[in-house]
Amino acid sequence: MENSIYEQYALVASQVKELQIKQKLLSLQCLAEMESNNANQMKADFGTFSTVERKKWTYTNIVKELEKSVKEQKKEEEENGEAKFETSKSLRFQVTK
């Protein structure tokens, strides 16, 4: 196969993975530099970088038990046919090891 669409896809997937790793490292470096300068925002001709805060919630055991109960109920409804589903097609690619 002469540079088939599958080969092209595999190449792009590899490049994306490498770029995501590079982006994560650059993100950490940008955050460190901004923190050392006590800056929440950095503007440049090509865009604006801003620090953002996100909340990560930790719930009580009551909520965890309710979630477990809901998960079990979902599984039961899937098994007995009460729950309905839709299917869609997508492409999955695995790198040969």
N, C-alpha and C positions, 0 to 999 in steps of 0.2 A: 504494500500500500504506500503510495507516494503522498506523504504528509496528509493523511486522511483527517477528516473532521475529528475523529477519535484521538488521534495523536495530538492535534491542535488543542483539544479539550484537556488532555492530560498535561500538556505543557503549561497551559494557562492555569490549571488547578495548582500545579507545583509553584508557579510564580506567585499566585495569590497567597498561598500558604507562607512562602518566604516573605512577602511584603507585609502580611499581617504580623509576623514576628518582628520585623523591622519597625513597623508602626507602633507596636506595643512598647518596644525599647525606647523609641523616640518620645513617646507619650510620657514615659516615666522620667526621661531626662528633662522634658519641657516642664513637667510638674515640679521637679526638684529645683530647676532654675527659677521658676516663678515663685515658689515658696521661699527660696533664699533671698529673693528681691521683694518679698512681701507684696507680690502683685497678684491680683485676682483676674487680671486681663492683660493681654499683650496684643496690640494691634500692629498689623503690617500691611503692606500693599496687597498681599495675596490672601489676606484673611485675618480673622480675629480668634485668638485662643483665650478661653475662659476656663477657670476652675469651677467645677460644680460639685455640690454635695448631694449624695443620695442616701436615703434612709434604708437601713437593713433591719427589718423587724424580727424580733424573737418573741414567739407566742407562748402562752401558758400551756400547761398540760391539757387543760379543758379543750382548747382550740385544737391541739394536736390529736386528741381523741376524736373530736368531731370530724377532722379531716380524714382520719383513719376510717371512721364510720361511713363517710361519704364515698371514699375510695372503694370500700367493700360493697356499698349499695350500687355504685356504678358497675362494678364487676358482675354483680348478680343480675342487673338489668341487661348487660351485654350478653350474658349467658342465656337468659330466658327469653330474649328477643324483644323486651320492652324498649330498650334503647335502640335508636336508629343510627345508621352511619352512612357516610358518603365516601366514595373512593375517588382518588385523583391520581394521575400518573406524574411521575417526576423521574429524573435521571439520577442514578447513584453511581459513583465512580470510586473504585478502590485501586490504590497504587499497588502494582505488583512488587512483592517484597523479595 
